[in-house]
Amino acid sequence: MRVARRITISALVVLASAGCRSSGPAARRTLALRPCHLAHVPVETLCGEHEVFEDRGRLAGRKIKLNVAVVPALAPRPAPDPVFILAGGPGQAATATAPALVAAFERVRRDRDLVFVDQRGTGRSNPLRCPLEDDPPLAERLGAQPSDETIAKCLASYDADPRLYTTSIAMDDLDDVRAALGYEKINLWGGSYGTRAALVYVRRHEEHVRTVTLDGVAPFTLKLPLSVAQDGHRALDALFADCAADRACNEAFPDLRARFDALITSLRARPAETHVPHPVTGESTKVSIHASHFAGIVRGLLYFPEIAAQLPLTIDRATRGDYGPFVAHAWLLGTAVDASAGLFLSVVCAEDVPFTTTEEIDAATRDTFLGSDFVRETMHTCSLWPRGEVPSGYRDPIRSNVATLILSGELDPVTPPRYGDDAKAHLSSAEHRVVTGVGHGATRPGCVADLFADFLAAGSARGLDPPCLRENRRPPFTVSFAGPKP
């Protein structure tokens, strides 16, 4: 993850093309939409901007524009309750998820609009990015934290008050967009951090929610970044256990767990100074591999089982002094998600870090391969970041009787199934389903997308438990550069 683009309000929907069909309840809509194109989304899309005060408490001062995209339902008379998409991060733009989700939600789109609103601070909604980090050097892609000077320059570059970019404020923005689009009730789909956003929206605007789907749920029992060490360790333990139980993987990489532990210990004592081929240019490049950087990239790769299948080989090569595969993975991981690091910090530094004690750090990170470095580094960065306020009781469990479907990936290294159970305990109409063989983000075309469509159609998840949720398996391990063993 790495650290403004006038709105026309009209009593009627304004379209740039008279032949373009509008979506949803046009008679009540006040937000002007126009035909547009989202990258890699080959279907009809309508876009607009909705202006809000940055400081919603004062309703004065700077205004910001929220980027809105609507993929209309295919039906000539669609259901009145669309699906609003809440993205992860914190920092990912909702519109960035459109290519994958429009494809996955093909059945849903037959009857319901899909609405993508870039949360304030992300995408094209006054993003809290930093020009210095748009193309970070190789060292930063390997996990190096931004310097204090970089943080100061990022803050100086913003036409924004980072204290006003917290989740509760953003969810009030979202309700403004809902009203401006003319929807009375909506269905929420949230992924990762988007599940926290969805739950906060329910707490503040439950009367406008028909259903909620939480994929990789992050309830307030999860603290960022405190929780990542234990949850990442659990996922890596599972990978090592599965490798040891797999004949081909175990034969290719015997004693892998012990060798990995020895490597981390060695890197903590002395970072590895070596040369590797640059992942893009191929030129020999000097790199310094620190233990915290290596562990952080390993954790990041665990999000994706298809890529994690290559981790035994990558770790094996590193234990032999060859960091080329590791650096290549780190480079790709750094480009996988285009996110706003400033929004990440505005959320985490206000909503998580102030509720974390130094005593908790030692207990939560002891005997984990990540250790406490990431937590302490983030807390230091938060000491430099302007801190927003959160409402009283903000981290109390969110209770609701809205119909809720909770999805968890069996192999998820950051929001494992235990958090689904935590959330369900306070949601009286919730059902929790664990999807085997997948990591962070269980919604994908096929079984899970069909389950989501059935849930929306029924308005309840009760009784929806297709066997296909338990049929997925971890992808086969890559045992050589030729791929998995046949």
C-alpha positions as CSV (number, residue, x, y, z in Angstrom):
1,M,0.0,0.0,0.0
2,R,1.3,3.5,-0.9
3,V,0.7,7.0,0.5
4,A,-9.3,17.9,-6.6
5,R,-10.8,16.8,-9.4
6,R,-18.1,21.1,-10.2
7,I,-21.0,19.3,-9.6
8,T,-24.3,20.0,-11.2
9,I,-27.4,19.4,-9.0
10,S,-30.6,19.1,-11.0
11,A,-34.2,18.3,-10.2
12,L,-34.1,15.7,-13.0
13,V,-31.5,13.2,-14.2
14,V,-29.3,14.9,-16.8
15,L,-27.7,12.6,-19.4
16,A,-25.2,13.5,-22.0
17,S,-27.0,11.1,-24.4
18,A,-30.7,11.0,-24.9
19,G,-30.5,7.4,-26.0
20,C,-28.8,6.3,-22.7
21,R,-31.2,4.6,-20.3
22,S,-31.1,5.9,-16.8
23,S,-31.0,3.6,-13.8
24,G,-33.1,3.4,-10.7
25,P,-35.6,5.9,-9.3
26,A,-35.0,8.7,-11.8
27,A,-38.0,10.8,-10.6
28,R,-36.5,11.3,-7.2
29,R,-32.8,11.7,-8.2
30,T,-31.1,15.0,-7.8
31,L,-27.5,13.9,-8.6
32,A,-26.7,14.4,-12.3
33,L,-25.2,11.4,-14.0
34,R,-23.6,11.1,-17.4
35,P,-22.4,8.2,-19.5
36,C,-18.8,7.4,-18.7
37,H,-16.2,4.7,-19.0
38,L,-14.4,2.9,-16.1
39,A,-11.2,1.2,-17.0
40,H,-11.7,-2.5,-17.7
41,V,-15.5,-2.3,-17.2
42,P,-17.0,-3.1,-20.6
43,V,-20.6,-2.3,-19.6
44,E,-22.9,0.7,-19.5
45,T,-21.8,3.0,-16.7
46,L,-23.1,6.4,-15.5
47,C,-20.9,8.8,-13.5
48,G,-21.3,12.0,-11.5
49,E,-19.9,14.0,-8.6
50,H,-21.6,14.9,-5.3
51,E,-20.3,17.9,-3.4
52,V,-20.1,17.8,0.4
53,F,-18.5,20.0,3.1
54,E,-15.2,18.5,4.2
55,D,-16.1,19.6,7.7
56,R,-19.6,18.1,8.1
57,G,-19.8,19.3,11.7
58,R,-19.4,23.0,10.8
59,L,-21.0,22.8,7.4
60,A,-18.7,25.6,6.3
61,G,-15.3,26.0,4.6
62,R,-13.8,23.7,2.0
63,K,-16.0,21.5,-0.1
64,I,-14.9,18.2,-1.7
65,K,-16.4,16.2,-4.6
66,L,-17.2,12.6,-4.2
67,N,-16.8,10.5,-7.3
68,V,-19.8,8.3,-8.0
69,A,-20.3,5.6,-10.6
70,V,-23.5,3.6,-11.2
71,V,-23.6,0.4,-13.3
72,P,-27.3,0.2,-14.1
73,A,-29.3,-3.0,-13.8
74,L,-30.2,-4.8,-17.0
75,A,-33.8,-5.1,-16.2
76,P,-36.1,-2.4,-17.6
77,R,-37.7,-2.1,-14.1
78,P,-35.0,-2.9,-11.7
79,A,-35.4,-3.5,-8.0
80,P,-35.5,-0.3,-6.0
81,D,-32.7,-1.2,-3.7
82,P,-29.2,-1.2,-5.3
83,V,-26.0,-2.6,-4.1
84,F,-23.5,-0.1,-2.7
85,I,-19.9,-1.3,-2.8
86,L,-17.5,-0.4,0.1
87,A,-13.8,-1.0,-0.7
88,G,-11.0,-2.2,1.5
89,G,-7.6,-0.7,2.6
90,P,-8.4,1.6,4.2
91,G,-7.5,3.6,1.1
92,Q,-8.8,1.6,-1.9
93,A,-11.2,3.4,-4.2
94,A,-14.6,1.7,-4.7
95,T,-14.4,2.4,-8.4
96,A,-11.1,0.4,-8.5
97,T,-13.0,-2.7,-7.5
98,A,-15.5,-2.4,-10.4
99,P,-13.7,-4.6,-12.9
100,A,-13.7,-7.6,-10.6
101,L,-17.1,-7.1,-9.0
102,V,-19.1,-6.2,-12.0
103,A,-18.0,-9.5,-13.5
104,A,-18.6,-11.4,-10.3
105,F,-22.0,-9.8,-9.7
106,E,-23.4,-10.6,-13.2
107,R,-26.5,-12.2,-11.7
108,V,-27.0,-9.4,-9.2
109,R,-26.8,-6.8,-12.0
110,R,-29.7,-8.3,-13.8
111,D,-32.1,-6.8,-11.3
112,R,-30.1,-4.2,-9.2
113,D,-27.9,-1.2,-9.9
114,L,-24.3,-1.4,-8.6
115,V,-23.1,1.8,-7.0
116,F,-19.5,2.7,-6.5
117,V,-18.7,5.7,-4.4
118,D,-15.0,6.6,-3.9
119,Q,-14.8,7.3,-0.2
120,R,-13.4,10.7,0.7
121,G,-9.6,10.6,0.5
122,T,-9.6,7.8,-2.1
123,G,-9.8,7.5,-5.9
124,R,-11.1,10.7,-7.4
125,S,-12.7,12.0,-4.1
126,N,-10.0,14.4,-3.0
127,P,-7.5,11.6,-2.6
128,L,-4.9,11.7,0.2
129,R,-2.1,10.6,-1.9
130,C,1.5,11.9,-2.0
131,P,3.2,12.6,-5.3
132,L,6.5,11.4,-3.8
133,E,5.1,7.9,-3.5
134,D,3.5,7.4,-6.9
135,D,6.5,5.6,-8.1
136,P,8.4,4.5,-5.0
137,P,12.0,3.1,-5.3
138,L,12.8,-0.5,-5.0
139,A,13.8,-0.1,-1.3
140,E,10.3,1.1,-0.4
141,R,8.7,-1.7,-2.3
142,L,10.7,-4.1,-0.2
143,G,8.9,-2.8,2.9
144,A,10.8,0.2,4.1
145,Q,8.6,2.7,6.0
146,P,8.4,6.3,4.8
147,S,10.7,8.7,6.6
148,D,9.5,11.5,8.9
149,E,10.5,13.9,6.1
150,T,8.3,12.1,3.6
151,I,5.3,12.1,5.9
152,A,5.8,15.9,6.4
153,K,6.0,16.5,2.7
154,C,2.9,14.4,2.1
155,L,0.9,16.4,4.6
156,A,2.2,19.7,3.2
157,S,1.0,18.6,-0.3
158,Y,-2.7,18.1,0.7
159,D,-5.5,20.5,0.1
160,A,-7.3,18.7,2.9
161,D,-7.6,18.4,6.7
162,P,-6.6,14.7,7.3
163,R,-8.5,14.8,10.6
164,L,-11.8,14.9,8.7
165,Y,-11.3,11.6,6.8
166,T,-12.5,9.0,9.3
167,T,-15.0,6.3,8.7
168,S,-18.1,7.7,10.4
169,I,-17.7,11.0,8.5
170,A,-17.4,9.0,5.2
171,M,-20.5,7.0,6.0
172,D,-22.5,10.2,6.4
173,D,-21.2,11.2,3.0
174,L,-22.4,7.9,1.7
175,D,-25.9,8.5,3.0
176,D,-25.9,11.9,1.3
177,V,-25.1,10.1,-2.0
178,R,-27.8,7.5,-1.4
179,A,-30.4,10.3,-0.9
180,A,-29.1,12.3,-3.9
181,L,-29.5,9.1,-6.1
182,G,-33.0,8.7,-4.9
183,Y,-32.7,5.3,-3.2
184,E,-34.7,4.8,0.0
185,K,-33.2,1.4,0.9
186,I,-29.8,0.0,-0.1
187,N,-27.9,-3.3,0.1
188,L,-24.3,-2.9,1.4
189,W,-21.4,-5.1,0.2
190,G,-18.1,-4.5,2.0
191,G,-14.8,-6.1,1.6
192,S,-12.1,-6.0,4.3
193,Y,-12.0,-2.5,5.7
194,G,-15.2,-1.9,3.7
195,T,-16.9,-4.3,6.2
196,R,-16.0,-1.8,9.0
197,A,-17.4,1.0,6.9
198,A,-20.6,-1.0,6.3
199,L,-21.1,-1.7,10.0
200,V,-20.5,1.9,10.8
201,Y,-23.1,2.9,8.2
202,V,-25.6,0.4,9.7
203,R,-25.0,2.0,13.2
204,R,-25.6,5.5,11.8
205,H,-28.2,4.9,9.1
206,E,-29.8,1.5,9.7
207,E,-33.2,2.7,8.6
208,H,-31.9,2.8,5.0
209,V,-30.3,-0.7,5.0
210,R,-32.1,-3.7,3.5
211,T,-29.2,-6.2,3.7
212,V,-25.4,-6.3,4.5
213,T,-22.8,-8.6,3.1
214,L,-19.4,-8.6,4.9
215,D,-16.5,-10.3,3.1
216,G,-13.5,-10.6,5.3
217,V,-15.1,-8.9,8.3
218,A,-13.1,-6.4,10.4
219,P,-15.2,-5.8,13.6
220,F,-13.8,-3.7,16.4
221,T,-12.3,-6.8,18.1
222,L,-9.7,-6.4,15.3
223,K,-7.2,-3.6,15.9
224,L,-4.9,-2.4,13.1
225,P,-2.0,-2.9,13.0
226,L,-2.0,-4.8,16.4
227,S,-3.8,-7.8,15.1
228,V,-1.8,-8.5,12.0
229,A,1.1,-10.4,13.7
230,Q,-1.0,-13.2,15.3
231,D,-3.3,-13.5,12.3
232,G,-0.4,-13.6,9.8
233,H,1.4,-16.1,11.9
234,R,-1.7,-18.4,11.9
235,A,-1.9,-18.2,8.1
236,L,1.8,-19.0,7.7
237,D,1.6,-21.9,10.1
238,A,-1.2,-23.3,8.0
239,L,0.9,-23.0,4.9
240,F,3.9,-24.8,6.4
241,A,1.6,-27.5,7.7
242,D,0.1,-28.0,4.3
243,C,3.5,-28.1,2.7
244,A,4.7,-30.7,5.1
245,A,1.6,-32.8,4.5
246,D,2.1,-32.6,0.7
247,R,4.6,-35.2,-0.5
248,A,6.0,-33.1,-3.4
249,C,6.4,-29.9,-1.3
250,N,7.9,-31.7,1.7
251,E,10.4,-33.5,-0.5
252,A,11.4,-30.3,-2.3
253,F,11.6,-28.2,0.9
254,P,12.3,-30.3,4.0
255,D,12.4,-28.6,7.3
256,L,11.1,-25.4,5.7
257,R,9.6,-24.0,8.9
258,A,12.8,-24.3,10.8
259,R,14.8,-22.9,8.0
260,F,12.4,-19.9,7.7
261,D,12.7,-19.2,11.5
262,A,16.5,-19.4,11.2
263,L,16.4,-16.9,8.3
264,I,14.3,-14.4,10.2
265,T,16.6,-14.7,13.2
266,S,19.7,-14.1,11.0
267,L,18.1,-11.1,9.2
268,R,17.2,-9.6,12.6
269,A,20.8,-9.9,13.6
270,R,22.2,-8.5,10.3
271,P,20.3,-7.5,7.2
272,A,21.3,-9.3,4.0
273,E,23.2,-7.1,1.5
274,T,23.0,-8.6,-1.9
275,H,22.5,-8.0,-5.6
276,V,19.4,-9.1,-7.5
277,P,18.1,-8.6,-11.0
278,H,15.8,-5.6,-11.0
279,P,12.2,-6.9,-11.6
280,V,11.6,-4.5,-14.4
281,T,15.0,-3.6,-16.0
282,G,16.8,-6.8,-15.2
283,E,19.9,-4.8,-14.2
284,S,21.9,-6.0,-11.2
285,T,20.7,-3.9,-8.3
286,K,22.0,-3.8,-4.7
287,V,19.3,-4.3,-2.1
288,S,19.3,-4.6,1.7
289,I,16.9,-7.2,3.1
290,H,15.7,-6.5,6.6
291,A,13.8,-9.1,8.7
292,S,10.8,-6.8,9.1
293,H,10.7,-6.2,5.3
294,F,11.0,-9.9,4.5
295,A,8.3,-10.9,7.0
296,G,6.0,-8.1,5.8
297,I,6.2,-9.2,2.2
298,V,5.6,-12.9,3.2
299,R,2.5,-11.8,5.1
300,G,1.3,-9.8,2.1
301,L,1.7,-12.8,-0.3
302,L,-0.4,-14.9,2.1
303,Y,-3.5,-12.8,1.0
304,F,-3.5,-14.6,-2.3
305,P,-3.3,-18.5,-2.2
306,E,-2.4,-18.7,-5.9
307,I,0.7,-16.6,-5.1
308,A,1.3,-18.1,-1.7
309,A,1.7,-21.4,-3.5
310,Q,5.1,-20.1,-4.6
311,L,6.1,-19.1,-1.1
312,P,7.9,-22.4,-0.2
313,L,10.1,-22.0,-3.2
314,T,10.7,-18.3,-2.5
315,I,11.6,-19.0,1.1
316,D,13.8,-21.9,0.1
317,R,15.8,-19.7,-2.4
318,A,16.2,-17.0,0.2
319,T,17.6,-19.4,2.8
320,R,20.2,-20.2,0.1
321,G,21.1,-16.6,-0.4
322,D,19.0,-16.0,-3.6
323,Y,16.6,-13.2,-2.9
324,G,15.7,-12.7,-6.6
325,P,12.2,-14.4,-6.4
326,F,11.5,-12.5,-3.1
327,V,12.3,-9.1,-4.7
328,A,10.2,-10.0,-7.8
329,H,7.2,-10.9,-5.6
330,A,7.7,-7.7,-3.5
331,W,7.7,-5.6,-6.7
332,L,4.4,-7.1,-7.9
333,L,2.8,-6.9,-4.5
334,G,3.6,-3.2,-4.4
335,T,1.7,-2.6,-7.6
336,A,-1.3,-5.0,-6.9
337,V,-3.5,-2.5,-5.1
338,D,-3.6,1.3,-5.9
339,A,-4.5,2.8,-2.5
340,S,-4.3,6.1,-0.6
341,A,-1.8,5.8,2.2
342,G,-3.0,9.1,3.7
343,L,-6.5,7.7,4.0
344,F,-5.1,4.6,5.7
345,L,-3.3,6.7,8.2
346,S,-6.3,9.1,8.8
347,V,-8.4,6.0,9.6
348,V,-6.0,3.9,11.6
349,C,-4.4,6.7,13.5
350,A,-7.8,7.9,14.7
351,E,-9.8,4.6,15.1
352,D,-7.2,1.9,16.1
353,V,-3.9,3.2,17.3
354,P,-5.3,5.4,20.2
355,F,-6.9,2.3,21.6
356,T,-3.7,0.2,21.6
357,T,-1.5,0.1,24.6
358,T,2.2,-0.8,24.7
359,E,1.4,-3.7,27.0
360,E,-0.8,-5.1,24.3
361,I,2.0,-4.9,21.7
362,D,4.3,-7.3,23.5
363,A,1.5,-9.8,24.1
364,A,0.1,-9.7,20.6
365,T,3.4,-10.0,18.8
366,R,5.4,-12.3,21.0
367,D,6.7,-15.4,19.2
368,T,5.4,-14.3,15.8
369,F,7.5,-14.1,12.6
370,L,6.4,-10.5,12.1
371,G,7.3,-9.3,15.6
372,S,6.5,-5.9,16.8
373,D,8.3,-3.7,14.2
374,F,5.3,-3.0,12.0
375,V,3.1,-2.1,15.0
376,R,5.7,0.2,16.5
377,E,6.6,1.8,13.1
378,T,2.9,2.5,12.5
379,M,2.4,4.0,15.9
380,H,5.4,6.3,15.3
381,T,4.0,7.5,12.0
382,C,0.6,8.1,13.7
383,S,2.4,10.3,16.2
384,L,3.2,12.6,13.2
385,W,-0.3,12.4,11.6
386,P,-3.1,14.8,12.5
387,R,-5.6,12.7,14.5
388,G,-9.3,12.9,13.9
389,E,-12.0,12.4,16.5
390,V,-14.3,9.4,16.8
391,P,-17.8,9.3,18.4
392,S,-18.1,8.2,22.0
393,G,-18.4,4.4,22.2
394,Y,-17.1,4.1,18.6
395,R,-15.4,0.8,19.2
396,D,-18.3,-0.8,21.0
397,P,-19.7,-3.9,19.2
398,I,-22.1,-2.9,16.4
399,R,-25.5,-4.5,17.0
400,S,-28.2,-4.8,14.4
401,N,-31.1,-7.1,13.3
402,V,-30.5,-6.3,9.6
403,A,-30.2,-9.4,7.4
404,T,-26.4,-10.0,7.2
405,L,-24.3,-12.5,5.3
406,I,-20.7,-12.9,6.7
407,L,-18.1,-14.5,4.4
408,S,-14.6,-15.6,5.6
409,G,-11.7,-17.1,3.7
410,E,-10.3,-20.2,5.4
411,L,-6.7,-19.1,4.7
412,D,-7.1,-15.3,5.3
413,P,-4.1,-13.8,7.0
414,V,-5.7,-10.6,8.2
415,T,-9.5,-11.2,8.7
416,P,-9.6,-14.9,9.5
417,P,-12.9,-16.7,10.4
418,R,-12.7,-15.9,14.1
419,Y,-13.6,-12.3,13.3
420,G,-16.7,-13.5,11.5
421,D,-17.8,-15.2,14.6
422,D,-17.1,-12.0,16.7
423,A,-19.3,-9.9,14.4
424,K,-22.1,-12.5,14.2
425,A,-22.4,-12.5,18.0
426,H,-23.9,-9.0,17.9
427,L,-25.9,-9.3,14.6
428,S,-29.1,-11.1,15.4
429,S,-30.0,-11.9,11.8
430,A,-26.5,-12.8,10.5
431,E,-25.3,-16.1,9.1
432,H,-21.5,-16.8,8.8
433,R,-20.1,-18.9,6.0
434,V,-16.4,-20.0,5.7
435,V,-15.1,-20.6,2.2
436,T,-12.4,-23.2,2.1
437,G,-9.1,-22.8,0.1
438,V,-9.3,-19.0,-0.3
439,G,-7.5,-16.2,1.4
440,H,-8.5,-12.5,1.8
441,G,-11.6,-11.9,-0.1
442,A,-14.0,-14.8,-0.6
443,T,-16.3,-13.2,-3.2
444,R,-15.5,-14.4,-6.7
445,P,-17.5,-15.6,-9.7
446,G,-19.2,-18.9,-9.3
447,C,-20.3,-20.4,-6.0
448,V,-19.9,-17.4,-3.7
449,A,-21.2,-14.9,-6.2
450,D,-24.3,-17.1,-6.6
451,L,-24.7,-17.3,-2.9
452,F,-24.6,-13.5,-2.7
453,A,-27.3,-13.3,-5.5
454,D,-29.5,-15.8,-3.7
455,F,-29.1,-13.8,-0.4
456,L,-30.2,-10.6,-2.1
457,A,-33.1,-12.2,-3.7
458,A,-34.3,-13.8,-0.5
459,G,-33.4,-10.9,1.8
460,S,-32.1,-13.5,4.3
461,A,-29.1,-15.8,4.5
462,R,-30.9,-18.4,6.7
463,G,-30.7,-21.8,5.1
464,L,-28.3,-20.7,2.4
465,D,-25.2,-22.9,2.8
466,P,-24.3,-24.5,-0.6
467,P,-21.8,-27.4,-0.4
468,C,-19.6,-25.7,-3.0
469,L,-18.4,-23.4,-0.2
470,R,-16.4,-26.3,1.1
471,E,-15.1,-27.7,-2.2
472,N,-12.2,-25.3,-2.8
473,R,-8.7,-26.5,-2.0
474,R,-5.4,-24.6,-1.6
475,P,-3.7,-24.4,-5.0
476,P,-0.8,-26.9,-5.5
477,F,2.6,-25.8,-4.3
478,T,5.2,-24.6,-6.9
479,V,8.2,-26.9,-6.2
480,S,10.4,-25.6,-9.0
481,F,10.6,-22.7,-11.5
482,A,8.8,-25.1,-13.9
483,G,5.7,-25.0,-11.6
484,P,3.9,-27.6,-9.5
485,K,4.9,-31.2,-9.8
486,P,2.6,-33.0,-12.3
